[in-house]
Amino acid sequence: MLPFIRPEIYPEPILSLLAIHFKNPKASTDADVKLSLALKCGMANSGKSFIFDIPEGTLFKYKNTIYKRGKKRRTRFECLNLSNNRVYLFNHNAEVIPAQK
């Protein structure tokens, strides 16, 4: 991948994150939160928000299921599934639909 890490191909902010990523790559590109957010230009898809943008205790929808955002662990957020009362961990850059009040 070294031949592709050039300023002619990637802008400078992404270039430095790619260099760090390729020193010790994770199992998935999406597991590298900083690189993933940089590649998405820090913006979620239309009508969605990143889970770290919504306040704790807020309800949100993910794959047609309603969750309540909980506390942040080291790298992920604990979220309560309201249909089965189980706690699930969400990646920092998960795109969710905030529930309407």
One Martini backbone bead per residue (centre of mass of N, CA, C, O) as a GRO file, in nm:
protein
  101
    1MET     BB    1   0.050   0.067  -0.008
    2LEU     BB    2   0.276   0.281  -0.028
    3PRO     BB    3   0.227   0.395  -0.326
    4PHE     BB    4  -0.067   0.530  -0.228
    5ILE     BB    5   0.083   0.723  -0.017
    6ARG     BB    6  -0.011   1.022  -0.158
    7PRO     BB    7  -0.082   1.358  -0.225
    8GLU     BB    8  -0.221   1.299  -0.510
    9ILE     BB    9  -0.454   1.115  -0.373
   10TYR     BB   10  -0.444   1.242  -0.079
   11PRO     BB   11  -0.516   1.425   0.168
   12GLU     BB   12  -0.347   1.522   0.443
   13PRO     BB   13  -0.533   1.420   0.677
   14ILE     BB   14  -0.553   1.126   0.556
   15LEU     BB   15  -0.255   1.053   0.523
   16SER     BB   16  -0.177   1.034   0.825
   17LEU     BB   17  -0.391   0.817   0.900
   18LEU     BB   18  -0.292   0.600   0.702
   19ALA     BB   19  -0.007   0.567   0.815
   20ILE     BB   20  -0.099   0.472   1.094
   21HIS     BB   21  -0.273   0.233   1.003
   22PHE     BB   22  -0.034   0.072   0.839
   23LYS     BB   23   0.142  -0.004   1.083
   24ASN     BB   24  -0.144  -0.117   1.245
   25PRO     BB   25  -0.381  -0.291   1.137
   26LYS     BB   26  -0.694  -0.360   1.144
   27ALA     BB   27  -0.949  -0.576   1.072
   28SER     BB   28  -1.093  -0.296   1.017
   29THR     BB   29  -1.145   0.014   0.897
   30ASP     BB   30  -1.389   0.084   1.096
   31ALA     BB   31  -1.215   0.047   1.365
   32ASP     BB   32  -1.090   0.313   1.266
   33VAL     BB   33  -1.223   0.597   1.362
   34LYS     BB   34  -1.058   0.831   1.243
   35LEU     BB   35  -1.049   0.727   0.951
   36SER     BB   36  -1.351   0.693   0.903
   37LEU     BB   37  -1.428   0.993   0.950
   38ALA     BB   38  -1.242   1.111   0.731
   39LEU     BB   39  -1.373   0.955   0.488
   40LYS     BB   40  -1.664   1.094   0.572
   41CYS     BB   41  -1.608   1.399   0.653
   42GLY     BB   42  -1.776   1.405   0.935
   43MET     BB   43  -2.041   1.279   0.789
   44ALA     BB   44  -2.348   1.181   0.780
   45ASN     BB   45  -2.605   1.070   0.661
   46SER     BB   46  -2.904   1.142   0.570
   47GLY     BB   47  -3.083   1.161   0.878
   48LYS     BB   48  -2.821   1.113   1.039
   49SER     BB   49  -2.619   1.008   1.322
   50PHE     BB   50  -2.387   0.997   1.538
   51ILE     BB   51  -2.360   0.852   1.845
   52PHE     BB   52  -2.170   1.083   1.970
   53ASP     BB   53  -2.394   1.324   1.911
   54ILE     BB   54  -2.572   1.197   2.116
   55PRO     BB   55  -2.719   1.192   2.402
   56GLU     BB   56  -2.757   1.065   2.691
   57GLY     BB   57  -3.074   0.885   2.682
   58THR     BB   58  -3.128   0.864   2.392
   59LEU     BB   59  -3.327   0.787   2.132
   60PHE     BB   60  -3.284   0.525   1.877
   61LYS     BB   61  -3.236   0.407   1.541
   62TYR     BB   62  -3.144   0.057   1.445
   63LYS     BB   63  -3.253  -0.153   1.238
   64ASN     BB   64  -3.561  -0.123   1.343
   65THR     BB   65  -3.449  -0.039   1.637
   66ILE     BB   66  -3.480   0.055   1.970
   67TYR     BB   67  -3.263   0.275   2.153
   68LYS     BB   68  -3.055   0.352   2.443
   69ARG     BB   69  -2.824   0.566   2.532
   70GLY     BB   70  -2.528   0.530   2.697
   71LYS     BB   71  -2.238   0.476   2.806
   72LYS     BB   72  -1.900   0.513   2.777
   73ARG     BB   73  -1.655   0.341   2.695
   74ARG     BB   74  -1.361   0.321   2.569
   75THR     BB   75  -1.485   0.260   2.243
   76ARG     BB   76  -1.789   0.229   2.337
   77PHE     BB   77  -2.146   0.202   2.340
   78GLU     BB   78  -2.403   0.170   2.554
   79CYS     BB   79  -2.710  -0.005   2.455
   80LEU     BB   80  -3.058  -0.022   2.491
   81ASN     BB   81  -3.285  -0.259   2.418
   82LEU     BB   82  -3.635  -0.216   2.428
   83SER     BB   83  -3.742  -0.514   2.341
   84ASN     BB   84  -3.509  -0.699   2.537
   85ASN     BB   85  -3.311  -0.561   2.755
   86ARG     BB   86  -3.040  -0.534   2.608
   87VAL     BB   87  -2.693  -0.489   2.582
   88TYR     BB   88  -2.519  -0.291   2.346
   89LEU     BB   89  -2.244  -0.238   2.129
   90PHE     BB   90  -2.119   0.067   1.989
   91ASN     BB   91  -1.969   0.224   1.768
   92HIS     BB   92  -1.858   0.545   1.742
   93ASN     BB   93  -1.952   0.550   1.407
   94ALA     BB   94  -2.244   0.507   1.425
   95GLU     BB   95  -2.539   0.519   1.230
   96VAL     BB   96  -2.824   0.704   1.337
   97ILE     BB   97  -3.169   0.752   1.430
   98PRO     BB   98  -3.327   0.985   1.574
   99ALA     BB   99  -3.576   1.019   1.783
  100GLN     BB  100  -3.885   1.134   1.805
  101LYS     BB  101  -4.076   1.356   2.027
   0.00000   0.00000   0.00000
